[in-house]
Amino acid sequence: MRRAATALRRHAASSARWEIPGAGGDASNHRFVVALDVPRASSCARWIRAASARCATDDAPSPSSSARAQQQQQQQQRRGYAAATDATPAPAGKVDPSSAAAASRRAMSALADKYDRTLVENIYRSSFKNQTGVSLKYMLDFGSQPIHRQLMVSAQFLHKELPVRFAHRVAELENLPLGLSSKAQVQTVRDWYVESYDELLKFPTVKTNEDEEKFTELIKRIMERHANVVPMIARGVLELKMEMAEKGGTRPGTGKKGLVAQINDLPEIQQFLDGFYMSRIGIRMLIGQHVALHEKDDTRGEDYIGLIHTKMSPLRVARDAIDDARSICMRQYGDAPEVEVFGDESFTFAYEPGHLHQMLFELVKNSLRAVSDKYADSDDDPPPIRLVIAEGAEDVTIKISDEGGGIRRSGLQRIWTYLYTTADSPLLEMDEHTPGPVVLAGYGYGLPLSRLYARYFGGDLQVISMDGYGTDAYLHLNRLGNVQEPLP
């Protein structure tokens, strides 16, 4: 009987379950469990009896109360799922709010009313599968000889992995707190992920070189579709922030008021955005790496393996990022402070230069803005910003120092939140077709996003500030490449 109970737990644990927040009315703060694996749940009772018959002796006790409770729970879940998916929707205003099935139906309506029920079920099932992480070293080793066989293996991996990652993102976007899931921008991003999931699911198994080429074209289109995910989500978060500010900044159930209270009291939003953006970095890295291996770019040279530059000079990338940041500063302020760079010209290591450019651009941009603001009305020339590159045994560390007045200690932790910015935000003027950032500041996600880029390959980003003087930012890059991507 003990073996039967152990097998029962394993069988029940493998059944897919999905928790959905109730929608609207008094059910908005409740959660309902919907069993998705109906065939498995319906056969559970027969399976238990068969297992018990094999293991029972003449004096064996009857099934334990926990086993019976497990059966009853699965039967209730099965009935609840059937009611949520098969029942005819009740007219508006006629639904009994005390009914769990009705609440489940309302909770699933956001997707089920717009997409085929089978597609919704597949997404929910895929959202319970484990994601597979890779490391920089693995990408280098795998892509060192991009023959057709390796490209096909890469396509087969992405064909299985990308739907799982997309399903995880859909599940998160459907289950956000404080009404963030209802924002039009968040729903648009959710629809992008659903469409991409559906396209990948319908694509046949990659078996030939022709299949691989068609699959590569598909994921290129998917990558283009998701180009504006970051600003769209940021706009949704900004609208939530503005709504809370208009209501006095009161968080439900806390009674805390004021903008500072709401910023410091939304850890679930910060946690979601960290995981969501980290996942997006990983998805775009996997797709971009495969596309780059498939399509050789003569402008990159022989030292590239996909997107990864095996002999990347951090000094050159830093100078390019500085030029881009100073160009935007000139456009915004009419002038730009000088940036001094210190480092070994000949030092190189393997890294993704696009990620490094993104991080350095953001850090230098912030320093340029701080110095420009401080010395805007001064007759003195603004002091230069210093960028120092140090080669370590495990890390490459880049320090950016400025004398832009620093950050108050009370606001230092807030620089890592996605709800915080010290500039006027242009996000409300953007839509899904608007191109990327065109102004110096105001998006409120530059620093936390840069830290995610650093952490993706095992590095980190730290900021130390002296209020009244300036700020030092330390960017740590893992040069060993042996850290697996952190998946939410």
PEUR-V532829 format. One record per pair of residues at least 12 apart in sequence whose ideal C-beta (glycine too) atoms are under 8 Angstrom apart, sorted by sequence separation. I is the first residue (numbers start at 1). J is the second residue. If there is no record, write none. Layout:
BEGIN
i=I j=J
i=I j=J
END
This chain:
BEGIN
i=19 j=31
i=20 j=32
i=90 j=102
i=108 j=120
i=111 j=123
i=142 j=154
i=203 j=215
i=249 j=261
i=250 j=262
i=292 j=304
i=293 j=305
i=371 j=383
i=387 j=399
i=426 j=438
i=461 j=473
i=462 j=474
i=19 j=32
i=173 j=186
i=249 j=262
i=293 j=306
i=326 j=339
i=386 j=399
i=387 j=400
i=388 j=401
i=426 j=439
i=461 j=474
i=19 j=33
i=20 j=34
i=87 j=101
i=173 j=187
i=245 j=259
i=251 j=265
i=292 j=306
i=371 j=385
i=386 j=400
i=387 j=401
i=447 j=461
i=461 j=475
i=462 j=476
i=18 j=33
i=19 j=34
i=48 j=63
i=203 j=218
i=244 j=259
i=251 j=266
i=292 j=307
i=385 j=400
i=386 j=401
i=427 j=442
i=461 j=476
i=17 j=33
i=18 j=34
i=89 j=105
i=173 j=189
i=174 j=190
i=290 j=306
i=385 j=401
i=386 j=402
i=426 j=442
i=427 j=443
i=447 j=463
i=459 j=475
i=460 j=476
i=17 j=34
i=84 j=101
i=173 j=190
i=245 j=262
i=289 j=306
i=322 j=339
i=368 j=385
i=385 j=402
i=423 j=440
i=425 j=442
i=426 j=443
i=427 j=444
i=459 j=476
i=17 j=35
i=18 j=36
i=83 j=101
i=87 j=105
i=200 j=218
i=244 j=262
i=288 j=306
i=289 j=307
i=367 j=385
i=423 j=441
i=424 j=442
i=425 j=443
i=459 j=477
i=16 j=35
i=17 j=36
i=48 j=67
i=83 j=102
i=199 j=218
i=288 j=307
i=289 j=308
i=322 j=341
i=383 j=402
i=422 j=441
i=423 j=442
i=425 j=444
i=459 j=478
i=15 j=35
i=16 j=36
i=80 j=100
i=84 j=104
i=85 j=105
i=89 j=109
i=170 j=190
i=173 j=193
i=383 j=403
i=421 j=441
i=457 j=477
i=458 j=478
i=15 j=36
i=16 j=37
i=80 j=101
i=83 j=104
i=84 j=105
i=169 j=190
i=241 j=262
i=364 j=385
i=421 j=442
i=454 j=475
i=457 j=478
i=15 j=37
i=79 j=101
i=83 j=105
i=200 j=222
i=241 j=263
i=285 j=307
i=319 j=341
i=421 j=443
i=454 j=476
i=458 j=480
i=48 j=71
i=81 j=104
i=84 j=107
i=85 j=108
i=170 j=193
i=199 j=222
i=318 j=341
i=364 j=387
i=421 j=444
i=454 j=477
i=458 j=481
i=80 j=104
i=84 j=108
i=169 j=193
i=170 j=194
i=420 j=444
i=457 j=481
i=458 j=482
i=15 j=40
i=132 j=157
i=318 j=343
i=339 j=364
i=419 j=444
i=450 j=475
i=458 j=483
i=14 j=40
i=15 j=41
i=44 j=70
i=45 j=71
i=196 j=222
i=315 j=341
i=418 j=444
i=457 j=483
i=44 j=71
i=85 j=112
i=166 j=193
i=170 j=197
i=360 j=387
i=417 j=444
i=418 j=445
i=166 j=194
i=315 j=343
i=457 j=485
i=11 j=40
i=132 j=161
i=196 j=225
i=240 j=269
i=314 j=343
i=315 j=344
i=339 j=368
i=374 j=403
i=456 j=485
i=44 j=74
i=45 j=75
i=131 j=161
i=166 j=196
i=167 j=197
i=195 j=225
i=196 j=226
i=315 j=345
i=374 j=404
i=418 j=448
i=456 j=486
i=166 j=197
i=337 j=368
i=371 j=402
i=373 j=404
i=374 j=405
i=416 j=447
i=417 j=448
i=455 j=486
i=12 j=44
i=85 j=117
i=132 j=164
i=237 j=269
i=313 j=345
i=315 j=347
i=336 j=368
i=370 j=402
i=371 j=403
i=372 j=404
i=373 j=405
i=415 j=447
i=416 j=448
i=11 j=44
i=41 j=74
i=131 j=164
i=192 j=225
i=193 j=226
i=314 j=347
i=324 j=357
i=367 j=400
i=371 j=404
i=41 j=75
i=130 j=164
i=131 j=165
i=162 j=196
i=163 j=197
i=166 j=200
i=192 j=226
i=313 j=347
i=337 j=371
i=367 j=401
i=368 j=402
i=370 j=404
i=129 j=164
i=313 j=348
i=314 j=349
i=321 j=356
i=337 j=372
i=367 j=402
i=369 j=404
i=370 j=405
i=416 j=451
i=8 j=44
i=11 j=47
i=41 j=77
i=42 j=78
i=85 j=121
i=237 j=273
i=312 j=348
i=317 j=353
i=321 j=357
i=325 j=361
i=329 j=365
i=336 j=372
i=364 j=400
i=41 j=78
i=126 j=163
i=127 j=164
i=131 j=168
i=163 j=200
i=192 j=229
i=311 j=348
i=312 j=349
i=314 j=351
i=320 j=357
i=324 j=361
i=328 j=365
i=332 j=369
i=335 j=372
i=363 j=400
i=367 j=404
i=126 j=164
i=129 j=167
i=162 j=200
i=163 j=201
i=311 j=349
i=312 j=350
i=322 j=360
i=326 j=364
i=337 j=375
i=360 j=398
i=8 j=47
i=35 j=74
i=311 j=350
i=312 j=351
i=317 j=356
i=321 j=360
i=325 j=364
i=329 j=368
i=333 j=372
i=8 j=48
i=38 j=78
i=126 j=166
i=127 j=167
i=189 j=229
i=233 j=273
i=310 j=350
i=317 j=357
i=321 j=361
i=325 j=365
i=329 j=369
i=332 j=372
i=360 j=400
i=126 j=167
i=127 j=168
i=159 j=200
i=309 j=350
i=312 j=353
i=35 j=77
i=125 j=167
i=126 j=168
i=308 j=350
i=309 j=351
i=314 j=356
i=318 j=360
i=322 j=364
i=326 j=368
i=347 j=389
i=8 j=51
i=34 j=77
i=35 j=78
i=38 j=81
i=123 j=166
i=124 j=167
i=127 j=170
i=189 j=232
i=233 j=276
i=308 j=351
i=309 j=352
i=317 j=360
i=321 j=364
i=325 j=368
i=329 j=372
i=333 j=376
i=4 j=48
i=7 j=51
i=33 j=77
i=38 j=82
i=123 j=167
i=127 j=171
i=159 j=203
i=188 j=232
i=189 j=233
i=233 j=277
i=308 j=352
i=309 j=353
i=312 j=356
i=340 j=384
i=342 j=386
i=343 j=387
i=347 j=391
i=35 j=80
i=36 j=81
i=122 j=167
i=307 j=352
i=337 j=382
i=339 j=384
i=340 j=385
i=342 j=387
i=343 j=388
i=344 j=389
i=34 j=80
i=35 j=81
i=159 j=205
i=186 j=232
i=337 j=383
i=338 j=384
i=339 j=385
i=340 j=386
i=341 j=387
i=342 j=388
i=343 j=389
i=4 j=51
i=33 j=80
i=34 j=81
i=123 j=170
i=124 j=171
i=159 j=206
i=185 j=232
i=186 j=233
i=189 j=236
i=230 j=277
i=307 j=354
i=337 j=384
i=338 j=385
i=339 j=386
i=340 j=387
i=342 j=389
i=343 j=390
i=344 j=391
i=349 j=396
i=3 j=51
i=4 j=52
i=32 j=80
i=123 j=171
i=185 j=233
i=337 j=385
i=339 j=387
i=341 j=389
i=415 j=463
i=156 j=205
i=4 j=54
i=34 j=84
i=156 j=206
i=185 j=235
i=186 j=236
i=230 j=280
i=1 j=52
i=4 j=55
i=155 j=206
i=185 j=236
i=229 j=280
i=412 j=463
i=3 j=55
i=184 j=236
i=2 j=55
i=183 j=236
i=412 j=465
i=1 j=55
i=152 j=206
i=185 j=239
i=226 j=280
i=369 j=423
i=1 j=56
i=152 j=207
i=152 j=208
i=155 j=211
i=159 j=215
i=180 j=236
i=183 j=239
i=407 j=463
i=409 j=465
i=152 j=209
i=155 j=212
i=158 j=215
i=162 j=219
i=180 j=237
i=183 j=240
i=226 j=283
i=12 j=70
i=226 j=284
i=407 j=465
i=409 j=467
i=1 j=60
i=5 j=64
i=8 j=67
i=15 j=74
i=111 j=170
i=152 j=211
i=406 j=465
i=408 j=467
i=1 j=61
i=17 j=77
i=152 j=212
i=155 j=215
i=162 j=222
i=180 j=240
i=406 j=466
i=407 j=467
i=5 j=66
i=148 j=209
i=151 j=212
i=155 j=216
i=158 j=219
i=179 j=240
i=223 j=284
i=406 j=467
i=1 j=63
i=5 j=67
i=8 j=70
i=12 j=74
i=178 j=240
i=405 j=467
i=406 j=468
i=111 j=174
i=405 j=468
i=406 j=469
i=110 j=174
i=148 j=212
i=223 j=287
i=395 j=459
i=405 j=469
i=406 j=470
i=407 j=471
i=222 j=287
i=223 j=288
i=322 j=387
i=405 j=470
i=406 j=471
i=178 j=244
i=403 j=469
i=404 j=470
i=220 j=287
i=285 j=352
i=403 j=470
i=404 j=471
i=32 j=100
i=219 j=287
i=223 j=291
i=402 j=470
i=318 j=387
i=401 j=470
i=402 j=471
i=27 j=97
i=34 j=104
i=401 j=471
i=26 j=97
i=32 j=103
i=110 j=181
i=123 j=194
i=126 j=197
i=219 j=290
i=220 j=291
i=318 j=389
i=369 j=440
i=401 j=472
i=25 j=97
i=32 j=104
i=219 j=291
i=368 j=440
i=369 j=441
i=400 j=472
i=401 j=473
i=30 j=103
i=178 j=251
i=399 j=472
i=400 j=473
i=34 j=108
i=123 j=197
i=178 j=252
i=216 j=290
i=315 j=389
i=399 j=473
i=32 j=107
i=119 j=194
i=122 j=197
i=216 j=291
i=314 j=389
i=365 j=440
i=366 j=441
i=399 j=474
i=400 j=475
i=27 j=103
i=365 j=441
i=398 j=474
i=399 j=475
i=110 j=187
i=114 j=191
i=397 j=474
i=398 j=475
i=119 j=197
i=216 j=294
i=397 j=475
i=27 j=106
i=115 j=194
i=119 j=198
i=122 j=201
i=216 j=295
i=397 j=476
i=398 j=477
i=23 j=103
i=318 j=398
i=366 j=446
i=396 j=476
i=397 j=477
i=22 j=103
i=213 j=294
i=365 j=446
i=366 j=447
i=395 j=476
i=396 j=477
i=24 j=106
i=119 j=201
i=212 j=294
i=314 j=396
i=395 j=477
i=23 j=106
i=111 j=194
i=115 j=198
i=395 j=478
i=396 j=479
i=20 j=104
i=22 j=106
i=23 j=107
i=314 j=398
i=362 j=446
i=394 j=478
i=395 j=479
i=22 j=107
i=36 j=121
i=362 j=447
i=394 j=479
i=21 j=107
i=23 j=109
i=394 j=480
i=20 j=107
i=23 j=110
i=362 j=449
i=363 j=450
i=392 j=479
i=20 j=108
i=36 j=124
i=37 j=125
i=178 j=266
i=362 j=450
i=36 j=125
i=180 j=269
i=177 j=268
i=178 j=269
i=358 j=449
i=359 j=450
i=177 j=269
i=358 j=450
i=176 j=269
i=359 j=453
i=358 j=453
i=359 j=454
i=176 j=272
i=355 j=453
i=172 j=272
i=370 j=470
i=355 j=456
i=370 j=471
i=355 j=457
i=359 j=461
i=172 j=275
i=173 j=276
i=172 j=276
i=367 j=471
i=352 j=457
i=366 j=471
i=18 j=124
i=351 j=457
i=367 j=473
i=169 j=276
i=332 j=439
i=366 j=473
i=16 j=124
i=332 j=440
i=16 j=125
i=18 j=127
i=18 j=128
i=169 j=279
i=363 j=473
i=17 j=128
i=168 j=279
i=169 j=280
i=328 j=439
i=329 j=440
i=16 j=128
i=328 j=440
i=363 j=475
i=165 j=279
i=360 j=475
i=359 j=475
i=165 j=282
i=166 j=283
i=165 j=283
i=162 j=283
i=356 j=477
i=162 j=286
i=161 j=286
i=162 j=287
i=351 j=477
i=158 j=286
i=351 j=479
i=158 j=287
i=350 j=479
i=349 j=479
i=350 j=481
i=158 j=290
i=155 j=290
i=154 j=290
i=151 j=290
i=154 j=293
i=151 j=293
i=150 j=293
i=151 j=294
i=273 j=418
i=143 j=289
i=270 j=416
i=146 j=293
i=270 j=417
i=146 j=294
i=270 j=418
i=133 j=282
i=269 j=418
i=139 j=289
i=143 j=293
i=264 j=414
i=269 j=419
i=263 j=414
i=134 j=286
i=18 j=171
i=266 j=419
i=20 j=174
i=21 j=175
i=263 j=417
i=20 j=175
i=19 j=175
i=263 j=419
i=262 j=419
i=263 j=420
i=146 j=306
i=144 j=305
i=143 j=305
i=143 j=306
i=314 j=477
i=140 j=305
i=143 j=308
i=139 j=305
i=139 j=306
i=140 j=308
i=277 j=445
i=139 j=308
i=140 j=310
i=277 j=448
i=281 j=452
i=285 j=456
i=136 j=308
i=273 j=445
i=277 j=449
i=281 j=453
i=274 j=448
i=278 j=452
i=282 j=456
i=273 j=448
i=277 j=452
i=281 j=456
i=278 j=455
i=241 j=419
i=274 j=452
i=278 j=456
i=237 j=418
i=238 j=419
i=237 j=419
i=234 j=418
i=238 j=425
i=238 j=427
i=239 j=428
i=238 j=428
i=235 j=427
i=234 j=427
i=235 j=428
i=235 j=430
i=231 j=427
i=232 j=430
i=231 j=430
i=232 j=432
i=285 j=485
i=231 j=434
i=282 j=485
i=228 j=432
i=228 j=433
i=231 j=436
i=282 j=487
i=228 j=434
i=231 j=437
i=238 j=444
i=228 j=435
i=237 j=444
i=228 j=436
i=278 j=486
i=279 j=487
i=234 j=443
i=278 j=487
i=279 j=488
i=140 j=350
i=234 j=444
i=278 j=488
i=234 j=445
i=231 j=443
i=276 j=488
i=275 j=488
i=136 j=350
i=274 j=488
i=136 j=351
i=230 j=445
i=136 j=352
i=230 j=449
i=188 j=432
i=185 j=432
i=168 j=488
i=136 j=457
i=135 j=457
i=136 j=458
i=140 j=481
i=136 j=478
i=137 j=480
i=137 j=481
i=136 j=481
i=137 j=482
i=135 j=481
i=136 j=482
i=135 j=482
i=136 j=483
i=135 j=483
i=135 j=484
i=134 j=484
i=135 j=485
i=133 j=484
i=134 j=485
i=133 j=485
i=133 j=486
i=133 j=487
i=131 j=487
END
